[in-house]
Amino acid sequence: MSDLSPDIQDKLDAAAFRRLVSHLQNRPDVQNIDLMVLADFCRNCLGNWYHEAAEAEGITLTKEEARERIYGMPYADWKSNHQKEATPEQMAAFEARRKAKSET
């Protein structure tokens, strides 16, 4: 992969990111807590990373605007339409993941 120019690598990275965002927008059944347990990141993490990237480039973007880019709608709308209360099992898995992470 070292033969890719930085410009081409950025284009490929951006395309993969857009596909990930689209995939997550089309899978509202996948809850953020499930993503956190399985992958240690969620849509909110992506929104935060997007926000931080904008700041690093000197671009003014609120956290809500960054989240809207990731969710495809205002976060409050996504939350009211798609977010379910975490089950006791999900919370237990999340806590176990967090505890295991802090021990490493």
Secondary structure, 3 states (H helix, E strand, C coil): CCCCCHHHHHHHHHHHHHHHHHHHHCCCCCCHHHHHHHHCCCHHHHHHHHHHHHHHCCCCCCHHHHHHHHHCCCHHHHHHHHCCCCCHHHHHHHHHHHHHHHCC
